C-alpha cells in the first residue's frame, strides 16, 4: 500500500511544466503534497485506527497534489481557445454554463481593471454582441476594432513588398494592439482559395505568437468554438433526460461559398459530448478528419434524419478533403437538401438548430424554422453564456 500512495503522490507531477508566478507556486505546493503522501503511509501496518488515519492523510495529500496539478495544466491550456479540448473537461464547463446562466455577474470581479480587445476582420452580429456582453458580465472593459472600417488596411502576408494600398503590417499592428489590452479575441474568416493558409490558421496564429496575451477565437478560418459550445449548451438544456440523443449535422444548399468553420467545430464538440453524431452531405463535401473524426457519414439525407433528436443545418463549401482541387467551391445547389417538413417527419419530433444568419427557404423552410421545435433563438442567446464561461476560464488562468 505504501508504494500505491507514493505512486499516486508522484503521478501528480508528471505533466507539470515550468513557469512563473502562480504556476510555479502550484508546482512547489504539488511537490510538497506529493512528498507528504508517501510520508503518511509508512505506518500503515500498525493498528486499525492509526492505519485508517494514515490512509486518510495519504489520500488527502495526494488529492491536493493532483488538484494543484490539474489547475496548473488548465491554466496553461486556457492561454488560447480554439478547440473543445481547450476547456479540458466538457461536463464541468456545461455545469459552469448552467451556474452562470442563473447568476451572470457572479464572477464580475475577475475582469476588474482589465481590458478585452475584440478584433473583427469580418462582419458579425451575434458574436459581437454576445462577446461584448460576456466581457461586461465579468467586469472587463471592452475595445472593439473593426479592421476594415476606420483602421489602416493591414498586410497579413510575410515578405511582401508593401507598395500597394495596405499601410501597416500585422506584425507591427499586433504588439501595438496588445499594449492596450489584457486579452484578445479575433474573428477572421477563411479565404477559401488557399487551403494550407486557411487550415494552418495563419492570421489567428500570428496573434497567438506575437501579442504576448491570451487569445481566443471568435471564429477563425477553420473553427467557431464559441458557437459550437453554445450549441452544446442548448442541446444539454433540451435533451430528453436519460436518453443519449441522436444529433444530425446536415449540409444544406446556399448561393455563396461558405467556410467550414461552423460544421468543423460542431462536429468536433459533438464528438466530445455525450451524443451520437451523424453527418450527412452530398459526396465531395467530406469534412476534415481532424474535426469529424470517426463520426458516421451518411450520404442519404432522409436515412440520416431517421429517429434524430436534434437536426443542425449548415452550408459549407468543398473542404478539399476528397477533392483537393475543388477546395472552397460550390459543388451542389440541390434544393432537395433544404430542410423542410418532409425530412423532419422521419425524426423523433426533432429540434431544429442553425447558427444564424440563415437564408429562409434555401437552408430551411419557414415552416420548420418557425415551428415550436426550432431552437435558433435560445441557441443564439446561449452565445453570451458560452463566451462568459470561456472568458472566465482565461481570466482565472491569468491569476
N, C-alpha and C positions, 0 to 999 in steps of 0.2 A: 504493500500500500504506500510506503514511503516513496517508492520510485514513481508511483502514479501521481502523487502530488508534486514531486519535482518536475515531472513531465508537464503537468498542467500549468505550473507556475512559469516554466521556461518557454512553453509554447507561445505565451503572450508576447514574447519578444521577437519572434521570428520575422515578422513583417514590419517592424518599426524602422523608420528611416530617420536619418539625422535631420536636425532642424534647429531653429532658434525659438526663443520666446516660449509660448505655452506648449508648443510641440516638444521642445527639448525637455521642458519640465515634466510633461506627461511621460516621456521616455524614462526619466530618472525615477519617477514615482512607480512606474510599471516595473522597472528593475527592482526597486526596493520591495514591492509587494510580492513579486515573483520569488525573490530570495526568502522572504518571510514564510511563504507557503511551505517549502520543504523543511524549514526550521521548526515549523509547528508539528511536523509529522513524526519525528524520531521516536517518540514515546507511545506510539500507537499500540504497542504490545502490552501496555500496562493495564490497569484496571478499567472496568467498563466505563466509569464516569470520566476518568481522565482521557481515556481513548476517544470517547464521543466528543469531549471538549476540544481535543487536539484536531479531530476531524473537522469540526466546525470552523476552527481558526484557519486550518489549511485551506479549506474551500473558500472562506471569506477573503483571504489574501489573494488566492489565485483568481477569484472573480473580480476583485478590484483591479488586478493587473490586466486582465482581459478587457475590462470595461475601458480602462485608460488607453489600451492599445487600440481598441475599436474607435475611440474618439479621435485619436491621432490619425488613423487611417482615413476616417471620414473627413477630417479637416483637409487632408491632403487632396482627396478626390474632389472636394467641392470648391477648389480654386477655379474650376471650369464646369460648365454644364452644357452638354450636348447630347448625351445618351442616357437611357434608363439606368444603366449601371452606375452612373454618377451619383444617384441617390442612395446607392448601396443596398437599402432594404425597402422594397416597394410597399410591403404591407405596413411598415412603420410610417412611410410617407403618406399613405392613404389615411392612417389614423390621425396624423398631424393635420391633414387637409380637413377632416371632419371636425377636429378641435378648432381650427382657425375659422371655419365657416360659422361656428357658434359664437366666436369671440374674435373678430377680425383685428382688433387693436391690442390684443394680449401681449404682443411682442414689440410694441411701438418703441420701447427703449433701445432696441438693438441698433436702430438706424440714427439715433440722435447724434447730431453734428457730423453726419456722413452724407455723401452725395452720390447718387446714381446717375451715370450718363447713359442715355439711350440713343444709339446711333442708328439712323434709318437710311439705308441706301435705296430702299424700295418702299412703296406705299403700304399703309396699314390703317386699320380701324380698330379691330378687337385687340390686336397685340399692343398698339399704342395706349389705348385707354386702360386695358386691364393691367398692364405692367406699371403704368404710372400710378394707378390706384393701389396696386400691391405695394409699391415702394412707399407710398404715403401711409399705408397700414402699418408699416414697420418704422415709421418716423424718418424716412430718408428724404432729403431734398432731392429734387429731380431736375436734370438738364436734358432737354430733348434737342438733338441735332438732326435736321433733315439735310443730308449731304447734297441733294440735288436741288435744294431751294434755299438760296441765300448764302451758301458756303462756296469757297473756291472749288472748282472742279478738281477732283482728285485722280492722280495717276496711281494705278494699283499694280502695274507690271514693273518688274525689276529689269534694269539695263536698257530701258528705252531712252531715246533722245527726246526730251520734253520740249519740242518746238511747235507743239500744236496748241489746242485750246485748254489744256489742263495745266493749272498754275502751281499746284502743290502735290508733292508725292506723299503717299500714305505713310511712308517710313518716317517722315518728319511730323506728319499730322497726328499720328497715333500717340507718341510720347507727349505732345502738346496737350491733346485731349486728356490724357491720363493725369496730367499735372493738376487738373481741376476737379478730380473725382476720386472716389474710393472703389467703385465697382462699375463695370461697363457691360451694357447689353448691346448686341449687334444684330441687325437684320439685313441680310444680303442674299439675294436670290441667285439661283443658278443661271449661267449664261446660255446653257443648252447647246453650245457649239463645240466646246472642248470638254469631253468627259473627264479627262485627267485633271484639268484645272478645277472642275466642279467637285469631283469626288475626293480631291485632296484638300478641299476647303481652304483655298489659298488666302482669301480675304480674312475670314474668321481667324485663321491660324496666325496671320500677321498681328492681329490684336493680342492674341494669347502670347506670342513671342516677344513683342516689343512694347507692350503697355506697362508691364510690371504690376498689373492689377487683376483681380478676379474678373473673369469674362464669362458671360452666359449668352446662349443663342436665343434670339427672338425670331428665328427661322433663318436657316443657312441654306447653302446650295443643296445639301443632301438631307437635312433633318429639320423637324419642327417639334422639339421636345416639349415645349410649354403647351402646345396644342394637344399632343398625344397624352400628356399627363392629365390635362383637363378632360379628355375623352375617357380615360380610365376612371377618373373620379366620378364622372357621370354614369358610367356603366356600373360602378360599385354601388351607387345610390339607387339604381333602378333594377338591379338584377334580382331574380327570384331567389329568396333565401333557401339555402340547402341544395341549390342546383348549379352545376358548372355550366355557364352559358355558352352557347354556340354563337360566335361573332363572325360575321361575314364582311370582309373588305371587298367591295366591288368597284371595278373600273366603270366609268360612265363617259359618254361622249362629250366633247367640248370643241368649240370652233377655234380655239387657240391652243398652242403647245404650252403645256404647264409643267413645272418641275415635279420631281418625285419626292420632295421633302416630306409632305404630309403623309402619303401612303408608306414611305420608308419608316418614319417614326411610329406611325400607328401599328404597323406590323411588329416592329421591334418591341414596343411596350406591351402589346397583347401577348407576345411570346413570353414576356417576363411576368405576366399576370396569371391568375387562376381562371383562364378561359380556354375554350377550344377555338382556334382561329382557322378560318378557311378564306383563301384569297381567290378571287375569280376575275378573269380578264380575257380579252382575245389573245391569241398567240402573237408573240412579239413584244408583249408588254411585261415580261417577266422582271420582277424587281430584283435588285442586287441581293445575293445570298447573305451579305453582311447584315442586312436588315430583316429579310424574310425568313432566314434560317431554313428549318425543315418544315415550315408550315405547309399544310395541304393546299395545293393549287388545283383548282377545278375550272376547266375551260368552258363548261356548260353552266351558264349563269343560273338557270332555273333549278338545276340539280344542286348547285351550291346554296341556294336560298332555302332549300327544304329544311324545315324544323329549326330555322335560325331564331335566335332570341334578340339579336341586335344586327342591324344592317347599316354599314358605314359606306357611303358612296363618295367617290372622288375620282376625278380625271387625273391622268398623268401621261406625259409624252413617253416615247420609247426610251427605256433606261439603257439601252445599248448592251444588255447582257447577252442575249442570244442573237441580236442583230446589231453589232457594233457600228456599222456604217450608217445606221438609222438613228443614232443617239439624238434625242431631243426632237424627233419628228413626230407628226401625227400619222399613225398607221391606219386608223379606222375612225369613222364618224357614224358608225352603225346605230341608228336610233332605237333599235330593239334592246339596246343595253340601258336605255333610260329607265330609271327605277319608277315603276308605276304600280297600280293596284294588282296588276297581273302577277308580278313577281312576289309582291308582299303576301298574296293569297296563299302561298305554299309555306309560309313561315309559321312559327308559333305566335302569331299576332305580334311580330317583332317590333321593337322600337327602331325608328329611323334616325340616323345621325349624319351630319355633314359639318365640316369645319366653318363654312361660310367664308366669303360670299358665294352664293350658289346661283347658277343660271336655271331658272324655273323652266320646266318642260323641255329641258335639254339634259340636265343631270337627273332631275327628279320632277315628277308631275306635281301640279298644285294640290291634287287630292292627297298625295302621300305626305308632302311637307306640311300641310295644314291639318293633318289628322291628329287626334289626341295622342297617338303613339309617337309623334315627332318630338325629338329631344333637342332640336337645333338651338333653341333659346337657352334652356338651362345649361347646355353644353358650352355655349359662348360665355355665359355668366361664370362658369367654373374656371375660365381663364384667369380671373382675378385670384382664385384660390390656388391654382397650380403655381402661379408666379409668386404668390406670397410664401408658399412653402419653400420654393427654390431659393428665393432671396433670403429668407430666414436662415436656411442651412448655410448659405455662403457668408452671411454676416456672422453667424456663430463661429464659423471656421476662422474668421478674421480675428476673433478674440476681443 
